[in-house]
Amino acid sequence: MPTYHEALKINEQYAIDNQKEPSAIKILLLHFTKLKSAQLIDRLHDEMDHRTYLHFLKAVDQYVIKNRPIQHITETEYFFGYRFTVNHQVLIPRFETEELVAYTLDLKKTVFKDKAVSLLDLGTGSGCLAITLSLEDPSIKAEGSDISQEAIEIAQHNATNLSANVVFHQGDLFKPLTGKKYDILISNPPYIPNGEKLEPSIKDFEPHIALYGGEDGLDYYRAIIKQAEHYLNNTYIIAFEHAYDKAKAIKKLAKKYLKGVRIIQKQDMQGKDRMTFIVKNA
């Protein structure tokens, strides 16, 4: 059997030769050996266990040849420092979505100060938004909804693992929320236009229900904005993540359906227009 060092170097080069990230190979090696980075360094010149090595090689081929996302192989993604379980039933949390959380936390302090507030995460998926916001600010009482029962089960699993007190509802957008009112509505809904070509690692492995948002990618934003005030208190925040080229369209929708609001749009760290916040003060 090869040593840990040999297994790492050979398969890192294998990834590079196939235009894949070599850093993913170390993540897979740590996952299957159940070692921490410091432990791996100490054991670099030890031989690998035969069975572990075969599991590792199979996973490498899944990533390099079959384009399976590494997060699906390890069933793990870190978001805002918290470890979330993910699989093919939910969208993998993206780094840029952490910025939506950070801006929402800041805006909550500006609008509501230290007041306890209720928050709804529409299309919660893995639950990363609702859970993270509730953990970062204990004054936020968070709920989430998703049309997918499988997604709700994963979100609940994540909430339990992270000791987050979040309530989840299964149903399409607002349907399971009749009679409820919230102070903050946050959503990162499906926004890829139907028919747009995607990388195989996304198209073949992530749930299409969490990706496609109609012919122009705006179907869910229209539906949410049109109904939002029925489920919001007099003072509210709506926080959206969206495609970089849809900021103007979403601002236009907000102006059309929501009166007396302030619209704040933010760029992500790459300078792309990716977030819209709609604020109404009573």
Secondary structure as GFF3:
##gff-version 3
##sequence-region A 1 282
A	DSSP	alpha_helix	4	17	.	.	.	ID=ss1
A	DSSP	alpha_helix	23	33	.	.	.	ID=ss2
A	DSSP	alpha_helix	37	42	.	.	.	ID=ss3
A	DSSP	alpha_helix	50	64	.	.	.	ID=ss4
A	DSSP	alpha_helix	70	74	.	.	.	ID=ss5
A	DSSP	beta_strand	77	79	.	.	.	ID=ss6
A	DSSP	beta_strand	82	84	.	.	.	ID=ss7
A	DSSP	alpha_helix	97	112	.	.	.	ID=ss8
A	DSSP	beta_strand	117	122	.	.	.	ID=ss9
A	DSSP	alpha_helix	128	136	.	.	.	ID=ss10
A	DSSP	beta_strand	140	146	.	.	.	ID=ss11
A	DSSP	alpha_helix	149	161	.	.	.	ID=ss12
A	DSSP	beta_strand	167	170	.	.	.	ID=ss13
A	DSSP	three_ten_helix	175	177	.	.	.	ID=ss14
A	DSSP	beta_strand	182	187	.	.	.	ID=ss15
A	DSSP	alpha_helix	200	203	.	.	.	ID=ss16
A	DSSP	three_ten_helix	208	210	.	.	.	ID=ss17
A	DSSP	alpha_helix	219	227	.	.	.	ID=ss18
A	DSSP	three_ten_helix	228	231	.	.	.	ID=ss19
A	DSSP	beta_strand	232	241	.	.	.	ID=ss20
A	DSSP	alpha_helix	247	257	.	.	.	ID=ss21
A	DSSP	beta_strand	262	267	.	.	.	ID=ss22
A	DSSP	beta_strand	273	280	.	.	.	ID=ss23
###
